[in-house]
Amino acid sequence: MASDRGFPSSRDPSPFDQNPDDSDDAPTEDDSDLDIIDGPDASLIQHDEAQKFLAQQAEQGQNFTVRGVIVGLAIGVIICFSNMYFGLQTGWVSGMAMPAALIGFGFFKTVARCIDYPFTPVENVLVQTVAGALGTMPLGCGFVGVMPALEFLLKSEENGPLMLSTTKLIIWALGICFFGVVFGVPLRKEVIIREKLKFPSGTATALMIGVLHGNTDEKGNLKPDSGLEIFRQRSLDIRRSSSMDGLPAGRGGGNIQVAPAAMDLSGTTEASEQDHRGDWKAKIKLLINAFGGSAAYTLISYFLPQVHHLPIFGLPLARNWLWTLNPSPAYVGQGIIMGPATTLHMLLGAIIGWGILSPLAKSKGWAPGPVRDWETGSKGWIVWVSLAIMLADSVISLGWLILRPLLLHGPAYYAGVRQHISRDGLSSLFHFHRLRQGNYALLPPLDPDDGTTKDTDLVPEPDAPTHHLVSNRTTLILFILSILICIVSIKYVFPPISIGAVILSILLALLLSIMGVRALGETDINPVSGISKLTQLFFALVIPSSNPNAITINLLAGAVSESGALQAGDMLQDLKTGHLLGAAPRAQFWGQMIGSLVGAIVSACVYKLYTSVYKVPGGMFQVPTAYVWIFTARLVTGQGLPEMAWQWAAGAGAIFAVLTAVRVKGHGQWWQAWVPGGIAVAVGMYNVPSFTLARAVGGLVNWYWRIYRQREDTPVVVLASGLILGEGVVSIVNLLLASLNVPHL
């Protein structure tokens, strides 16, 4: 995923899973109280209770508070620095929704005696929404890929490089940071309310917040009005939303975080729920300890930079072929979150790219320069192969998202249309039949598993009161304004770019955002990397290569698509969290807008800070994602490839097109994890082995804890989050030391 917010994470189906056929849908002893009333009446009762709960929660004043916004912004700034640091190094960005909620909870618990009104679940939703919106702006505004490509990699014959001032970077960021958020609002009713897509990370975050804030009575039992008890009453939605075995719950991405196994309500007892609420201090302590250890390593590594490249396979392999280990706790943490399946696929990519193709290209003379050289060395040569793999994976995966609804629902809808015509005539197709609950639909929704209509689906998903939703008028006005701001800002920062090209890129971004949102809702992966590559491919077809600004247009179009898909996905992921906890969607929307606004400004300044102090590209920040962007633009616009690169790229693309199709076919099956994922393999190829090896260690830690030890994975997720944040935050100290020219030892 180049910079996808979300690799498949620690709830990935793993090659090491011992019970791949186990199902979360199996009845449990804990479900018995839900089956007292059976049939449609039970569903209606649950629906009414949930509707009352949503109305009560949405009326809370804590849905939108100044203190919640401020704390969310503070956490978001920390995540932003961390994501910029890791994004410029490897292209990896994390939303950190669950850690943000945990940190917010810990902070307000600490100051509980000093605040006038309690910190509630809906306010925690606001905190993590604001923090996530701000923290992901380094990716959303293109500062880990497109901007470095334009500023440092664009050649003079391509009308580059384009060095932008801080003011222009802020204007660019403000221009593209809103339209995806606004566009996500009208998608909510379809994907969350009607289709009830899972959004596994959003559901996992909601369950964690519900457990942290759960209320108990004098006997230690759950109060009937607690959010977690309402989840029990809404058993249908929770089982559909939190049953994630066989789903990659991650991305870049994505979000990236996992759904702790012990939080799956279909198999959780009240005792374990109370354990979760009772040990929040232990989780905070673990987070702080992991943060401290990672921070200490990061500070030491400034004075001893040699620790970034340990020659664990011997000096010859380290010097000649770049096989070293970076023992960074943060990259181990990333591997923990990604899970064993993804990290092993990345390790496979490193072996193929750096263990086989790199020596082959060097020995054959296809890449005669130094191995570490992006232009003439094998480091740059193998990127073309990884690009082909990424493009093949993107085309097959996103193509399936388009074809799947047609194949799955087409026959049933066709039969329904024929029935309507035979019974009521052709004119009946132009009338929508009102369901008894007020939802409009031509046909009842279908079960995504077998294409049949389920009785429970006839009961619409309960929703917040209308006055707590974002009105259609507000959505329309803000949508038009956000589009105009995007057009004006891009035209101001990049005057040679035609308005028509900007409008076309926005339209394509909106279309692909729908696909990205559906992928995120079903698989927890927002394929923003694939979306951007498809946009680049499309613009190569409509913008002639003779255009002197063809490369720049290609890069900017991809950036707009990536930004739109990322923002829309983030908005829907957070809205799913809020929906399960009863938070007011309108409050969440404005929280997201504020986070995006501040994030655009902060990320532009942080980017300028890093690129001013450090050499980019350089030893610390190799910006591999920027090379992927510029190489893709040159590839699709007809630029020449190195010798034999296109033959190997074509072969690799064909192989992974087949493998991706097999993975799509085996979605949810235990054996899917054994089939290499194209994006993960490609990332392992274009990142140097030192990062991949550290991530593989993290993946093995995940496997040891979750599979071998059979323990719930919340502690390792908290551990990983602390390791990532520790290095990301203390990198600011290293940045200051570097700016003051403090010498290394």
Secondary structure, DSSP 4 states (H G I P E B T S, - for coil): -TT-B----TTS--TT-S-TT--TTS--GGGGGG-SS-SHHHHHHHHHHHHHHHHHHHT-GGGS-HHHHHHHHHHHHHHHHHHHHHHHHHS-----HHHHHHHHHHHHHHTGGG-SS---HHHHHHHHHHHHHHHTHHHHTTTTTHHHIIIII--GGGT------HHHHHHHHHHHSSHHHHHHHHHHIIIIIIS----HHHHHHHHHHHHHH--B-TTSPBPTTSHHHHHHHTHHHHHHHH--TTS----BB---S---GGG-GGG--HHHHHHHHHTHHHHHHHHHHHHHHHHHHHHHHHH-GGGGSB-TT-HHHHHHH---B---HHHHHHHHHH-HHHHHHHHHHHIIIIIIIHHHHHHHTSS-S-TT-TTTSHHHHHHHHHHHHHHHHHHHHHHHHHHHHHHHHHHHHHHHHHHHHHHH-GGGGG-PEEPTTS-EESS--B-TTTS-B-GGGGSPPP---GGGSPPHHHHHHHHHHHHHHHHHHHHHHSTTS-HHHHHHHHHHHHHHHHHHHHHHHHHS---HHHHHHHHHHHHHHHS-TTSTTHHHHHHHHHHHHHHHHHHHHHHHHHHHHHHHHT--HHHHHHHHHHHHHHHHHHHHHHHHHHHHHS-SSSSS---HHHHHHHHHHHHHTTPPPPTTHHHHHHHHHHHHHHHHHHHHHTTT-GGGGGSPPHHHHHHHHHS-HHHHHHHHHHHHHHIIIIIIS---SHHHHHHHHHHHHHHHHHHHHHHHHHHTTPPP-
